Amino acid sequence: MSENQAQAPEQGRPRDTDRKTRVHLSTFDRFKFLIFFTVIFLVLVWAEMSNNPILSFSDAFKENLNSRWWLLALAAIEVIRQLHFLAAEIVAPYHGAWLKYFSTIDRNLHRLSDWNRFRLSRVIKAFVFVCLIAVALGAYYKQTPVTALFLAPKALWSAMPMLAQLAFAVFFILIQFFAMFWFLSKGGIDTYFPDDIRTRFSDVWGQDHVLNRIRENLLFLESPEEIEKHGGYVPGGILLWGPPGTGKTLMAESMAGETGKPFVFVDPGAFNNMFFGVGVLKVKSLFRKLRKLALRYGGVVVFFDEADSLGNRGISTQQGTFSNSDTACHGGNYLSEGATSLIVKERFGSEKFVANTAMGGGGGMGTLQALLTELSGLKKPRGFFNRIVRRTLGLRPKLPPKYRILVVMATNLPEALDEALLRPGRIDRMYRVGYPSKAGRIRTYKGYLDKVSHSLSDEEIDKLATITPYATGATIKDTINEALITAIRDGRVSITFTDVIKAKQLKELGPAEDVEYIERERHAVAVHEACHGVMAYLMRHHMSIDLATIEKGSDYLGMVASIPPDDQFTRWRTEYEADILVSLASLAGERMFFDGDNSSGVSGDLESATTVASFMEGHWGMGSTISSHASNRRFEVGAPGGGKGKDDGARELRRALADRIEDNLSGLLAKAEMVLRDNKGKVLSLAHALEIHKTISGEDVVAVMEGRKGPLVDGAPYQNPENVAAIERYHESALTAHKGHEKPDVEIPTFG
């Protein structure tokens, strides 16, 4: 994907606010109230005729026209309302004039949220329905509408025979039982109707390669005959998996927004219940709703967020199915089927089994099985008449319609999902939503910066994308928001590049603790970090220094952070050796500058260096041997010589690997000592800059190394021999104070 492609996304379905005309109503919504008013009017006519047998239909009709004029008025208002809607759907100028001159009405209506307006409209419609039913019953019983409403159940009960009354009593008891489970099965499922969701594909930045494939699914959802007429079937399931914050949920919303179909959001804990069986009812209720929505709107999108909560059935987690490693090679493709099966068996045979936690909590096995059945099970004929009456009459039930249901699942842990859930026919396509590329990050930065006032140039945005290699859409949005807060705190409304850099450092490092080092400890921390910085500048060319700080954080005394200047997906032995050199620079530097002494602060650096060296020797073929330590350990291969027991062989194997790791680290430590000895002046200069400014950028580090001016630090004074000599005298004083636990007798030099 090129940068130009990332900056010019394909425009999707227009938003509600972009329409020139009103959204078209369905046929049912157009006539449902008129049909209801007509039925109520005819019931009233029939009630008049039943109370007066000699009254003709025409006379009863005319009498109700005179006495029930308000019902006709309601029908007339509904006709005017539908004509207004129809004109707004067809004539764009009429719709534009309405929005222009009567915008106050829409603005007042939209003060309530979409969901509250939907629920309020349901209450109003139910109230009107009950009122009209009461009027019809009042006309029949010759009572007031309220009294007639309470007389109807009593009259129905008395008209029923004894057997029917007993059956109704039993049915009423069952209704209470089922009502309890119905109540428990509610919650955790939210429905958004067409155009409630304003998200479009143009709002999803940095993931164009995934969106292009998703467009195919939506094309088949809109025009299924394109694939069905050739003997195929419409893919009905998508799994979006990848790191958090990369836009999986946003993609699902954009699918519903692009198609104009209802969007059903299933909460991760929707199937967790106290009672066994409630989860099954929830699944059945969910898919019953999906089928209704699919028939009414021609399709529906259902989204299961955090799908790993669906669990599995106790089978081993297949860590190799979804590899997050960008450097892994699919070596199994080179092998025969038998060899591949052997490797898979040996690799996963010892994996621990996951407990039976399907659907979590009290969901139980039945919930997951119900979900699997609904996703791809046999489709039952729908409707009581179709299933019962037609069978009773010996007729074959009509086949169920084809429900256009697009199932979208998102997860950060795809290996936790059941294999049966991921098979084709249920989940047909699996897309990894990974970290966006540099072009995607540029597009994302520009998208969020366009929402605020800023003064960043294209070059600065490009630099931001470079120094944030693993930034997701969520982290970029959060960084821009934090930069806006920083600007407002300083009395500005426009974001600058400095604001974004400060926000980035705050998010990555957290706020610095309000503590001050004593002079000798401040100098020791600065020398420690300066050794890292000089070594990174001289030896680690595949990474660029992002920042260096000696401000104490929650879990560090100082830090030199580096970032890759380009998106790179493979790593090499020389790069790993450079990483180890940077890690060992602290130990080598402390011993060199403090007369063989070193602090406990090097423990984390040694752990990092040992870990990398271990993988180089035992896994990546970058050491003195080429055998894989993981395979040797799995097959219980001992050290050369044979004839030893299992424990002795494993012990010898570990000892041999440890010796090779130690040899490698010792050689690199000696190299680090030599590099720092040759650049002693640069280390002390960088340490001085850190003591003065506490936190500096990577450009400032380079400025000190090369003697030029940086954003914060001017490196030119560090090229002056007199200044360097002053820094060395200060270091000697700090070294003496370190040995005697005293305060240095020389003040830190400053340069104008």
C-alpha positions in Angstrom: 0.0 0.0 0.0 1.5 3.3 -1.1 1.3 6.5 0.9 -1.0 8.1 -1.8 -3.4 5.2 -1.4 -3.4 5.6 2.3 -4.2 9.3 2.0 -7.0 8.9 -0.5 -9.4 6.2 0.9 -12.3 5.1 -1.1 -15.5 6.9 -0.2 -18.2 4.6 1.2 -21.9 4.9 1.6 -23.0 8.5 2.4 -23.8 9.4 6.0 -27.3 10.4 7.1 -26.1 14.1 7.2 -24.7 13.9 3.7 -28.0 12.7 2.1 -29.8 15.1 -0.2 -33.1 13.2 0.5 -34.6 11.4 3.4 -34.0 7.7 4.0 -36.7 5.6 2.4 -39.2 3.9 4.7 -40.1 0.3 4.2 -43.5 -0.6 3.0 -44.6 -1.9 6.4 -43.5 1.3 8.2 -45.4 3.3 5.5 -48.8 1.7 6.0 -48.8 0.1 9.5 -50.6 2.9 11.3 -53.2 3.3 8.5 -53.9 -0.4 8.6 -54.3 -0.3 12.4 -56.7 2.7 12.3 -58.7 0.9 9.5 -59.0 -2.3 11.6 -60.1 -0.4 14.7 -62.7 1.6 12.7 -64.1 -1.6 11.2 -64.2 -3.2 14.7 -66.2 -0.2 15.9 -68.6 -0.6 12.9 -69.0 -4.3 13.7 -69.7 -3.5 17.4 -72.5 -1.0 16.4 -74.1 -3.7 14.1 -73.9 -6.4 16.8 -75.6 -4.2 19.4 -78.4 -3.2 16.8 -79.1 -6.1 14.5 -81.4 -4.0 12.2 -78.6 -1.5 11.6 -77.1 -1.8 8.2 -73.4 -1.6 7.4 -73.7 1.7 5.6 -75.7 3.2 8.5 -73.2 1.9 11.1 -70.4 3.3 8.9 -71.9 6.7 8.7 -72.8 6.8 12.4 -69.1 6.0 13.3 -67.9 8.6 10.9 -69.9 11.2 12.9 -69.2 9.9 16.4 -65.6 8.7 15.9 -64.4 11.7 13.9 -61.2 11.9 16.0 -60.2 8.5 14.6 -60.4 9.8 11.1 -58.5 12.9 12.2 -55.7 10.6 13.4 -55.7 8.8 10.1 -55.6 12.1 8.2 -52.6 13.2 10.3 -50.9 10.0 9.5 -51.6 10.4 5.8 -50.1 13.9 5.9 -47.1 12.6 7.7 -46.5 9.9 5.2 -46.9 12.3 2.3 -44.4 14.5 3.9 -42.0 11.6 4.3 -42.6 10.5 0.7 -41.9 14.0 -0.7 -38.7 14.2 1.4 -37.6 10.9 0.1 -38.1 11.8 -3.6 -37.7 15.6 -3.9 -34.3 16.8 -2.6 -35.2 20.6 -2.6 -38.2 19.9 -0.4 -36.1 17.9 2.1 -33.4 20.6 2.1 -36.0 23.3 2.7 -37.5 21.4 5.6 -34.1 20.9 7.2 -33.4 24.6 6.7 -36.6 26.2 8.0 -37.7 23.5 10.5 -34.3 22.5 11.9 -35.4 23.4 15.4 -37.8 20.4 15.4 -35.1 17.9 14.5 -32.6 19.6 16.9 -35.0 19.3 19.8 -35.8 15.7 18.9 -32.2 14.7 18.7 -31.4 16.0 22.1 -32.3 12.5 23.2 -30.0 9.7 22.2 -31.1 7.4 19.4 -31.7 4.5 21.8 -33.8 6.7 24.2 -35.9 8.0 21.3 -36.5 4.5 20.0 -37.6 3.3 23.5 -39.8 6.4 24.0 -41.5 5.9 20.6 -42.2 2.3 21.5 -43.9 3.4 24.8 -46.0 6.1 22.9 -47.1 3.6 20.3 -48.0 1.0 22.9 -50.0 3.6 24.8 -51.9 4.6 21.6 -52.5 0.9 20.8 -54.0 0.2 24.2 -56.1 3.3 24.1 -57.7 2.4 20.7 -58.3 -1.2 21.9 -60.0 0.2 25.0 -62.2 2.4 22.8 -63.2 -0.6 20.6 -64.0 -2.7 23.7 -66.0 0.1 25.2 -68.1 0.3 22.1 -68.7 -3.5 22.4 -69.5 -3.6 26.1 -71.3 -0.2 26.2 -69.0 0.8 29.0 -66.3 3.4 29.4 -63.1 2.5 27.6 -61.2 2.0 30.9 -63.9 -0.2 32.4 -64.2 -2.3 29.2 -60.4 -2.8 29.2 -60.7 -4.7 32.5 -63.9 -6.5 31.6 -62.4 -8.2 28.5 -60.2 -10.8 30.4 -63.2 -11.7 32.7 -65.5 -12.2 29.8 -62.9 -14.3 28.0 -62.4 -16.5 31.1 -66.1 -17.0 31.6 -66.6 -18.0 28.0 -64.1 -20.7 28.2 -65.1 -24.3 29.1 -63.8 -25.9 32.3 -61.1 -27.9 30.5 -59.9 -24.8 28.7 -59.8 -23.0 32.0 -57.6 -25.8 33.5 -55.4 -25.7 30.4 -55.1 -21.9 30.7 -54.2 -22.2 34.4 -51.4 -24.7 33.6 -50.3 -22.5 30.7 -50.3 -19.5 33.0 -48.0 -21.3 35.5 -45.6 -22.2 32.6 -45.7 -18.6 31.4 -44.4 -17.5 34.8 -41.6 -20.0 34.6 -40.6 -19.0 31.1 -41.0 -15.3 32.0 -38.4 -15.7 34.7 -35.9 -17.2 32.2 -36.9 -14.7 29.6 -36.0 -11.9 32.0 -32.7 -13.5 32.9 -31.8 -14.0 29.2 -32.1 -10.3 28.5 -29.2 -7.9 28.5 -25.8 -7.8 26.9 -27.2 -7.4 23.4 -27.7 -3.9 21.8 -29.4 -3.3 18.5 -28.6 -0.3 16.3 -30.9 0.3 13.3 -29.9 1.6 9.9 -28.3 5.0 9.9 -28.0 5.0 13.7 -24.3 4.2 13.0 -22.5 6.9 11.2 -19.1 5.2 10.9 -17.9 4.4 7.3 -14.9 2.8 5.8 -13.4 6.3 5.3 -13.2 6.5 9.1 -11.0 3.5 9.4 -7.4 4.5 8.7 -4.2 2.4 8.2 -5.9 -1.0 7.5 -6.7 -0.7 3.8 -5.5 -4.2 3.0 -8.1 -5.7 5.4 -10.9 -3.3 4.3 -10.4 -4.3 0.7 -11.1 -8.0 1.6 -14.0 -7.0 3.8 -15.6 -5.1 0.9 -15.9 -8.5 -0.8 -18.0 -9.8 2.0 -20.3 -6.8 1.9 -20.6 -7.1 -1.8 -21.8 -10.7 -1.4 -24.2 -9.6 1.4 -25.7 -7.0 -0.8 -25.7 -9.1 -4.0 -25.6 -12.7 -3.0 -26.6 -13.9 -6.5 -23.2 -12.9 -7.8 -21.7 -16.0 -6.2 -24.7 -18.2 -5.7 -25.6 -18.4 -9.4 -22.2 -20.0 -10.0 -22.7 -22.7 -7.3 -21.0 -20.9 -4.4 -22.2 -19.6 -1.1 -22.0 -16.3 0.6 -19.2 -16.2 3.3 -21.1 -15.5 6.5 -18.4 -15.2 9.1 -15.4 -13.0 9.6 -12.8 -13.2 12.4 -10.8 -10.0 13.0 -7.8 -10.8 15.3 -4.8 -8.8 16.3 -3.4 -6.5 19.0 -5.7 -4.3 21.0 -6.5 -0.9 19.6 -5.9 -1.6 15.9 -9.5 -0.9 14.9 -11.3 -4.2 15.0 -14.5 -2.9 16.6 -14.3 0.2 14.4 -14.2 -2.0 11.3 -17.3 -3.9 12.4 -19.2 -0.6 12.9 -18.1 0.6 9.5 -19.5 -2.6 7.9 -22.9 -1.9 9.3 -22.6 1.8 8.4 -21.6 0.9 4.8 -24.4 -1.6 4.2 -27.2 0.3 5.9 -28.2 -2.9 7.7 -29.0 -3.2 11.4 -26.0 -3.7 13.6 -26.3 -6.0 16.7 -23.5 -5.7 19.3 -23.0 -8.7 21.6 -21.3 -7.8 24.8 -18.4 -10.1 25.8 -20.2 -11.1 29.0 -23.6 -11.6 27.5 -23.5 -15.3 27.9 -22.3 -15.4 31.5 -25.2 -16.4 33.8 -25.9 -17.9 37.2 -28.2 -20.6 35.9 -27.5 -23.4 33.5 -29.5 -23.1 30.3 -30.0 -19.3 30.3 -27.0 -18.9 28.0 -28.7 -21.3 25.5 -31.9 -19.2 25.7 -29.8 -16.1 25.0 -28.3 -17.7 21.9 -31.7 -18.8 20.6 -33.2 -15.3 21.3 -30.3 -13.6 19.7 -30.5 -15.5 16.4 -34.3 -15.3 16.4 -33.9 -11.5 16.5 -31.2 -11.7 13.8 -33.5 -13.7 11.5 -36.3 -11.2 11.9 -34.0 -8.3 11.2 -32.5 -10.1 8.2 -35.9 -10.7 6.6 -37.1 -7.1 7.3 -34.0 -5.2 6.2 -32.4 -7.7 3.7 -29.5 -8.5 6.0 -28.0 -7.9 9.4 -24.5 -7.6 10.9 -23.9 -9.1 14.3 -20.6 -8.4 16.1 -19.2 -10.5 18.9 -16.6 -8.4 20.8 -13.8 -10.1 22.7 -14.8 -13.5 21.1 -12.2 -15.3 23.2 -14.7 -15.2 26.0 -16.7 -17.8 24.1 -14.0 -20.3 25.3 -13.4 -23.8 24.2 -14.1 -27.4 25.1 -10.9 -28.4 26.8 -8.7 -28.9 23.7 -5.2 -27.7 23.7 -4.5 -24.1 22.7 -2.9 -24.2 19.2 -0.3 -21.5 19.6 1.0 -22.0 16.1 -2.3 -21.4 14.3 -2.2 -17.7 14.8 1.4 -16.6 14.9 2.0 -13.0 16.0 5.6 -13.2 15.0 6.6 -11.1 12.0 9.8 -13.0 11.6 8.5 -16.6 11.7 9.0 -18.7 8.6 6.4 -21.3 7.7 9.0 -24.0 7.6 6.4 -26.7 7.7 5.5 -25.9 4.1 8.8 -27.5 3.0 8.1 -30.8 4.7 6.1 -33.9 3.7 2.7 -34.4 5.3 4.1 -37.1 7.6 6.9 -35.0 8.8 4.6 -32.0 9.4 2.2 -34.2 11.5 5.1 -35.4 13.6 6.3 -31.9 14.3 2.8 -30.7 15.2 2.3 -33.7 17.5 5.6 -33.1 19.3 5.1 -29.4 19.5 1.6 -29.3 20.9 1.6 -32.7 22.6 2.9 -31.2 25.8 0.7 -28.2 25.7 -1.5 -27.9 28.8 -5.2 -28.3 28.4 -7.6 -25.5 29.1 -10.3 -26.1 31.6 -13.9 -26.5 30.5 -14.8 -22.8 30.5 -17.0 -22.6 27.5 -18.8 -19.2 27.4 -17.4 -18.5 30.9 -19.2 -18.5 34.2 -22.4 -20.5 34.2 -22.7 -20.5 30.5 -21.7 -24.2 30.3 -21.1 -26.4 27.3 -24.6 -26.0 26.0 -24.2 -22.4 25.2 -21.2 -22.9 22.9 -22.9 -25.8 21.3 -26.0 -23.8 20.8 -24.0 -21.1 19.1 -22.3 -23.6 16.8 -25.6 -25.0 15.9 -27.1 -21.6 15.1 -24.1 -20.6 13.0 -24.3 -23.6 10.6 -27.0 -26.0 11.8 -30.1 -27.2 9.9 -32.5 -24.3 9.3 -35.9 -25.1 10.6 -39.1 -24.1 8.8 -40.4 -20.9 10.4 -43.9 -20.0 11.5 -46.5 -22.0 13.5 -48.8 -22.5 10.4 -45.9 -23.6 8.3 -44.4 -26.0 10.9 -47.5 -27.4 12.6 -50.6 -26.9 10.4 -49.0 -27.9 7.1 -47.6 -31.0 8.7 -51.0 -31.9 10.2 -52.6 -31.6 6.8 -49.8 -33.8 5.3 -48.2 -30.9 3.4 -44.5 -30.4 3.2 -43.4 -27.2 5.1 -42.0 -24.4 3.0 -38.3 -24.1 3.1 -36.9 -21.3 5.3 -35.7 -18.2 3.5 -32.0 -17.5 3.1 -31.1 -15.3 6.0 -28.4 -12.8 5.2 -26.6 -12.7 8.5 -22.9 -11.5 8.6 -21.2 -12.7 11.7 -18.2 -10.7 12.8 -16.0 -11.7 15.7 -13.0 -9.8 17.2 -10.4 -11.1 19.5 -6.9 -10.5 20.8 -6.5 -14.2 21.6 -7.6 -16.3 18.6 -5.9 -19.4 20.0 -8.5 -19.5 22.8 -11.3 -20.1 20.3 -12.8 -23.5 19.8 -11.7 -25.2 16.5 -15.3 -26.0 15.7 -16.1 -22.3 15.8 -13.4 -21.5 13.3 -14.1 -24.0 10.7 -15.3 -22.9 7.2 -19.0 -22.5 7.1 -19.1 -20.8 10.4 -16.1 -18.5 10.3 -15.1 -18.4 6.6 -12.5 -15.7 6.6 -9.9 -14.7 9.2 -8.0 -11.4 8.9 -5.2 -10.2 11.1 -5.6 -6.6 12.0 -2.0 -5.8 12.9 -0.1 -2.6 13.6 -0.5 -0.2 10.7 2.4 0.5 8.3 4.1 3.8 8.2 1.8 5.0 5.4 -1.1 3.9 7.5 0.2 5.7 10.5 0.6 8.9 8.5 -3.0 8.6 7.3 -4.2 8.0 10.8 -2.2 11.0 12.2 -3.6 13.2 9.5 -7.2 12.0 10.1 -7.1 12.8 13.8 -5.2 16.0 13.4 -7.8 17.2 10.8 -10.4 17.1 13.7 -8.4 19.7 15.7 -6.5 22.9 15.1 -2.8 22.2 14.5 0.3 23.7 12.9 2.1 20.4 12.0 3.7 20.2 8.5 3.7 17.1 6.4 7.4 16.5 7.3 6.6 16.6 11.0 3.7 14.2 10.6 6.0 11.9 8.6 8.5 12.1 11.4 5.8 11.3 14.0 4.8 8.2 12.0 8.5 7.2 11.9 9.1 7.5 15.7 5.9 5.6 16.6 6.5 2.3 14.8 3.9 0.3 16.8 1.3 2.9 17.3 -2.3 1.8 16.8 -5.3 3.9 15.9 -6.3 4.0 19.5 -2.9 5.2 20.7 -2.6 7.8 18.0 -6.0 9.2 18.9 -5.1 9.2 22.6 -1.7 11.0 21.8 -3.4 13.7 19.8 -6.0 14.2 22.5 -3.3 14.5 25.1 -1.4 17.0 23.0 -4.6 19.1 22.7 -4.9 19.0 26.5 -1.3 20.2 26.8 -2.0 23.1 24.4 -5.2 24.1 26.2 -3.3 24.0 29.5 -0.8 26.5 28.0 -3.6 28.8 26.9 -3.6 27.7 23.2 -6.1 26.0 21.0 -3.7 24.9 18.2 -1.5 21.8 18.6 2.2 22.1 17.8 4.8 19.4 17.1 6.3 19.9 20.6 2.9 19.3 22.1 2.7 15.9 20.4 6.2 14.9 21.4 5.4 15.8 25.0 2.2 13.8 24.8 4.1 10.8 23.3 6.7 10.9 26.1 4.0 11.2 28.8 2.1 8.2 27.4 5.2 6.0 26.9 7.0 6.9 30.2 4.3 8.2 32.4 4.7 11.3 34.6 8.2 11.6 36.2 8.3 11.1 39.9 8.8 14.3 41.9 12.2 13.3 43.3 15.7 14.7 43.1 18.9 12.6 43.0 21.8 13.6 45.2 24.7 14.9 43.1 26.8 11.7 43.0 23.8 9.5 42.2 22.6 11.8 39.5 26.0 11.7 37.9 26.1 7.9 38.1 22.7 7.5 36.5 23.7 10.0 33.8 26.9 8.1 33.0 24.9 4.8 33.0 22.5 6.2 30.4 25.2 8.0 28.5 27.0 4.7 27.9 23.8 3.2 26.5 23.3 6.3 24.3 26.9 6.4 22.9 26.9 2.7 22.2 23.5 2.9 20.5 24.7 5.9 18.3 27.9 4.2 17.3 26.9 0.5 16.9 23.1 0.1 16.5 22.4 1.4 13.0 19.1 -0.4 12.6 17.5 1.7 15.3 17.4 5.4 16.0 17.5 7.0 19.4 14.1 8.4 20.4 14.8 10.0 23.7 17.2 9.8 26.7 16.2 10.7 30.3 17.5 10.5 33.8 14.1 11.5 35.4 13.0 8.8 37.7 9.9 6.9 36.7 7.8 4.3 38.4 10.1 1.4 37.6 13.3 3.0 36.2 16.0 5.5 37.2 16.7 6.5 33.6 16.2 5.4 30.1 17.5 5.5 26.5 14.7 4.5 24.1 15.2 3.6 20.5 12.9 3.1 17.6 13.3 1.5 14.1 13.5 4.1 11.4 11.7 1.9 8.9 9.2 -1.0 9.0 11.4 -4.0 9.1 10.1 -7.6 9.4 13.4 -9.6 9.7 16.2 -9.4 12.1 19.9 -10.3 11.6 22.7 -11.6 13.8 24.7 -8.3 13.6 21.6 -6.5 14.7 21.1 -8.7 17.7 24.8 -8.3 18.6 24.4 -4.6 18.5 21.4 -4.9 20.8 23.6 -6.9 23.3 26.4 -4.3 23.0 23.9 -1.5 24.0 22.7 -3.6 26.9 26.2 -4.4 28.1 27.4 -0.9 27.7 26.0 0.0 31.2 28.1 -2.7 32.9 31.2 -1.9 30.9 30.8 1.8 31.4 30.2 1.7 35.1 33.2 -0.5 35.7 35.4 1.8 33.5 34.3 5.1 34.9 34.0 4.0 38.6 37.2 2.1 39.0 35.8 -1.4 38.6 32.6 -0.8 40.7 29.1 -1.2 39.3 25.6 -0.7 40.6 22.6 -3.1 40.8 21.0 -1.0 38.1 22.6 -3.1 35.4 20.5 -6.2 36.3 17.8 -5.4 33.8 20.4 -4.8 31.1 22.1 -8.2 31.8 18.7 -10.0 31.7 18.0 -8.5 28.3 21.4 -9.3 27.0 21.3 -12.9 28.3 17.9 -13.5 26.8 18.9 -12.4 23.4 22.1 -14.4 23.5 20.2 -17.5 24.6 17.9 -17.3 21.6 20.9 -16.6 19.3 22.7 -19.7 20.6 19.8 -22.1 21.0 17.1 -21.1 18.6 18.1 -18.8 15.8 21.3 -20.5 14.5 23.4 -17.4 15.3 25.9 -19.1 17.6 28.7 -21.6 17.5 26.2 -24.5 16.9 23.2 -24.9 14.6 21.1 -27.4 16.5 17.8 -26.1 18.1 17.9 -26.2 21.9 14.1 -26.4 21.9 14.1 -29.6 19.9 17.0 -31.1 21.9 15.1 -30.5 25.1 11.8 -31.9 23.7 13.5 -35.1 22.5 15.7 -35.3 25.7 18.9 -35.2 23.8 21.9 -34.9 26.1 25.4 -33.6 25.5 27.7 -35.5 23.2 29.2 -38.6 24.7 26.0 -40.7 25.4 25.6 -43.3 28.1 24.1 -40.9 30.6 20.8 -40.9 32.2 17.9 -38.6 31.4 18.6 -36.1 34.1 22.3 -36.1 33.5 21.8 -35.6 29.8 19.4 -32.6 30.3 21.9 -31.1 32.8 24.8 -31.4 30.4 22.7 -29.9 27.6 21.9 -26.9 29.7 25.5 -26.6 30.9 26.8 -26.7 27.3 24.3 -24.0 26.2 25.1 -21.8 29.2 28.8 -22.1 28.4 28.3 -20.9 24.9 26.1 -18.0 26.0 28.7 -16.9 28.6 31.4 -17.1 26.0 29.4 -14.9 23.6 28.5 -12.4 26.2 32.1 -12.2 27.5 33.4 -11.4 24.0 30.8 -8.7 23.4 31.5 -7.2 26.9 35.1 -6.9 25.9 34.1 -5.2 22.7 31.8 -2.8 24.6 34.6 -1.8 26.9 36.9 -1.1 23.9 34.3 1.1 22.2 33.6 3.1 25.4 37.3 3.5 26.1 37.8 5.0 22.7 34.9 7.4 23.1 35.3 8.4 26.8 34.8 12.1 26.0 31.6 11.5 24.2 30.2 9.5 27.2 31.0 12.3 29.7 29.7 15.0 27.3 26.3 13.2 26.9 26.2 12.5 30.7 26.7 16.3 31.2 23.9 17.1 28.8 21.6 14.7 30.7 22.4 16.2 34.1 21.7 19.7 32.8 18.5 19.0 30.9 17.3 15.7 32.5 15.3 14.6 29.3 16.6 15.1 25.8 15.4 13.9 22.4 17.3 11.5 20.0 18.2 14.5 17.9 19.8 16.2 20.9 21.9 13.0 21.5 23.1 13.1 17.9 23.8 16.9 18.3 26.1 16.2 21.3 27.9 13.4 19.4 28.4 15.5 16.2 28.9 18.9 17.8 25.9 20.6 16.2 22.8 22.4 17.4 19.8 20.2 18.4 16.2 21.1 19.4 17.2 21.6 23.0 20.9 21.0 23.3 23.7 22.8 21.5 26.5 20.3 20.9 29.1 22.8 19.7 30.5 23.6 23.3 31.2 19.8 23.7 33.8 20.2 20.9 35.8 22.7 22.9 38.8 20.9 24.7 38.5 23.3 27.6 34.9 22.4 28.2 35.7 18.7 27.9 38.5 19.1 30.5 36.0 20.8 32.9 33.6 17.9 32.5 36.3 15.4 33.2 37.3 17.4 36.4 33.7 17.3 37.5 33.7 13.5 36.9 36.8 13.0 39.0 35.2 14.9 41.8 32.0 12.9 41.5 34.1 9.7 41.5 35.8 10.7 44.7 32.5 11.6 46.3 31.1 8.2 45.2 33.9 6.4 47.0 33.6 8.4 50.2 29.8 8.8 50.1 30.3 12.6 50.1 29.1 15.6 48.1 31.3 16.5 45.1 33.5 19.5 45.8 33.3 20.7 42.2 30.1 22.2 40.8 28.8 20.8 37.5 30.1 23.1 34.7 27.7 25.1 32.6 28.3 26.6 29.1 26.7 29.7 27.8 
